[in-house]
Amino acid sequence: MKKTKTVATPPFAVKSWISGDGVTVFEVSGEVEFYTAPALRRELLQTTAGHSPLAVLDLSAVTFIDSSGVSALVLGCKRVRKHHGALGLANPSQHVRHVLGVMGLLKVFSIFDTVEEAQAGVKEAASLVGGAAARLCAGLS
């Protein structure tokens, strides 16, 4: 773990750090909605601005997400893909899974059971030739 940053607007917080293998992990908790989604969006855009960014969003502690929060996730995924990187979602809560399912996005995002699996998945996708990283955000234009 190199650098840790925390942004909090109760009942929301996002903590980010760069793991030893170069993957940025975002630990998101609380409610990701109209008032808090802009903070998540800012964090994703600032962190994924570099070349070939690798990112994982740990969503296990997200208790609520609305369309603004989903929009932030989609924007982050598009941004990462634009820079030839990869993004994965780790252990989304039941509520997040439900919302993504209703919106038809479960197959768009690569979803992993643990942060460790997501880190390995994004690293593998980024290392493959032929657009495998783009498949981690398949269906987003």
Secondary structure, DSSP 8 states (H G I E B T S, - for coil): ---EEEEEETTEEEEEEE-TTS-EEEEEEEEESTTTHHHHHHHHHHHT-SSS-EEEEEEEEEEEE-HHHHHHHHHHHHHHHHTT-EEEEES--HHHHHHHHHTT-TTTB-EESSHHHHHHHHHHHHHSSSSHHHHTBTT--
